[in-house]
Amino acid sequence: MSILEEKSYAFSIRIVKCSKYLQQEKKEFILSKQVLRSGTAIGALIAEGKYAQSKADFINKLYVALKEANETKYWLKLLQDCSYLEIKIAESLLKDVRELIRILSSSTKTAKENSNEI
C-alpha cells in the first residue's frame, strides 16, 4: 500500500468518525453527510486509480480525488466556523486534508509529466 493510500484511508476513518460525532452529538445531518461523502471519496478514488484502464484514466482519478480533497477542506472549515467542530479537531483534520492535497497535487503533476514523455 502506498503512502497516499495509507494516508487517505486513515483520513477516511477519521472523517467517518467525525460525521458520526456530528450526527450523534451535534444533531447536524446535512453538512456531516457532505463531509462524509467528499472525505471518503478521496481514498476511494485513489483505490480506483490503482486499476485504471489507462494512464489518462489514472490521472483523471487523481484529479477527481484532488477536487474531493479541496471540497472536504471547504466543509471542514465551514463546520469549524459554524461551531460544529472544536478548533483543535477541525485543525487536525484540516492539517491531514492539506497534506493529502499536497501529495495529490504533486502526484498528478508527476503522472502528467510522465505521460507526456511516452
N, C-alpha and C positions, 0 to 999 in steps of 0.2 A: 504494500500500500504506500502510495506516495505521500509526501508531507502535505500536499494540497488536499488529498483525500482524507487524511487523518484529521487535519485541522477543520475541514468543512464538516466532517461527520461529528466531531466533538462540538462544533458550533451548533449543529442541528439539534443535538441533545440539549444543549443549553437553551435554545430557542423553544423547544417543546416544553421544557420545564418552566420557562418564562411565561409562555402562553397559558399553561395550566395554572400558574400562580395568578395571572391577571384575571382569568375567568373565575377561579375559586375564591380568591381573596379580595380582589378589587371589583368583581362583578362587571368586568369590562369584556365584552364579547366581540365587538366589531374590529377594533384595532388589533386585538390579540389574534384574531384569525388572519388578518392581513400580514402581521409579522411572522406568524407561523407558516403561512404559505410561502412567502418570499424567502424567509430564513432557511427553511428546509429545502427549498428548490435549488439552492446553491450547490449543496452536496449531491443532490440527485442528478443535476446536470453534469457535474464533474464525473460522476459514476457512469452516466450515459456516454460521455465523451471517450471513455476507455474503449468502447466498442463502436466507435463512429465508423460510418461506411467509407469515409474518405478523409483526407487531411482538411478539406474545406468544411466538412461536417464537424470534425473535431474542433476546429477554430470557432465555428458558429456556436457550438455547445459552450465553449469557454466564454465567448462574448455574452451569451444569454445569462450564464452564471454571474458574470460581472455586473450585468444590469440588475439582476436579482439582489446581489450584494449591496449595490447602491440604493435600491428601493428599501431593503432591510434597514440600512443606515438611517434613511428618512423616517421610517416608522419608529425606530428606537429613539431617535431624537424627539419625535412628536410625543411618544409615551413619556419620556423624561420631562419634557416641557409642560405637559398636562398633568404632571404629578402622579402618574400611574406607576412609574418606576422610580425607586430611590436613585439618587445621583450615583452612588457607589456601584450599584448593579448596572445601571444604564451605561456608565463609563466603561465598565469591564466588558460588557457586550459590544459597545462601540469600538473599543480597542481591538477586539477579536475580528469584527467585521472589517475594520480598516486594514488589518493585516491581510485578510482574505482578498480585499480589493487590490492591495499592492501586489500580492502574489499572482492574482488573476491578470492584472494589467501587464505584468512582466511576462507571464506565460503566453498571453495572447500575442504580445509583441514578438516574442521569440518564435512562436509557432508560425506566425505570419511571415516573418523574415525567412525562416527555414523553408517554407512552402514556395517562396519566390525564387529560391536557389535551385529548385528542382527543374 
